[in-house]
Structure formats: C-alpha cells, structure tokens
Amino acid sequence: MAEGGEAVIAGIGRTIGYPAILRPWAGHRGANSLLGKGPKSVYLVANAQEARDALAEARWPELYAIEYVDLRKKEGWYRKVRANFMGDEIVIQSGGYL
C-alpha cells in the first residue's frame, strides 16, 4: 500500500464509513470490473481490512471513496442514483431503475 494509505483508510472509516466503493481518481469504468482476480477499476469494501487489501492490489496513486448504500428491494430491483458534490452543491448525474 502506498505511503499514507493507513491515513486514507482511517479517513474513510471516520467520514463515510463502510461499506464503501473505491475508485481511481481519473477512472470510471463499469461494474464488471468487480469480477475476477487481479487489479480492478472499482472495489466494494466491507471494512478497513478489505480496503487495505484492495489498495495494496490496485496500487492507485490517487483514489476516491463513495458511501455504499444497499437499496435493493426484495424483488431484486433497485434504484441507482449517482450524484456529484461540489462544495455545498449537489448535482444529480444519473438515475434509473435496474
């Protein structure tokens, strides 16, 4: 894990909590990258140890973390909403039902 990784992991736990989604700063690829072995373009981590393991595998120079909220309904569908936060402004980027 890169220098400062423990501070990042502690910050995620303190600010957004776990589970969390980790992505490289400049990357935004599909969820298929959650599948298979080896470095991925996105990680869903349930706790600090999984975050440690993901960051050690990914070796990203920069990343961002997103709070993960499981909103699946018992029927299996869920609502996907993606928003960007810029200062005090919230911008809804996309939404839909899956």
Rosetta blueprint (number, residue, H / E / L):
1 M L
2 A L
3 E L
4 G L
5 G H
6 E H
7 A H
8 V H
9 I H
10 A H
11 G H
12 I H
13 G H
14 R H
15 T H
16 I L
17 G L
18 Y L
19 P L
20 A E
21 I E
22 L E
23 R E
24 P E
25 W L
26 A L
27 G L
28 H L
29 R L
30 G L
31 A H
32 N H
33 S H
34 L H
35 L L
36 G L
37 K L
38 G L
39 P L
40 K L
41 S L
42 V L
43 Y E
44 L E
45 V E
46 A L
47 N L
48 A H
49 Q H
50 E H
51 A H
52 R H
53 D H
54 A H
55 L H
56 A H
57 E H
58 A H
59 R L
60 W L
61 P L
62 E L
63 L E
64 Y E
65 A E
66 I E
67 E E
68 Y L
69 V L
70 D L
71 L L
72 R L
73 K L
74 K L
75 E L
76 G L
77 W L
78 Y L
79 R E
80 K E
81 V E
82 R E
83 A E
84 N E
85 F E
86 M E
87 G L
88 D L
89 E E
90 I E
91 V E
92 I E
93 Q E
94 S E
95 G E
96 G E
97 Y E
98 L L
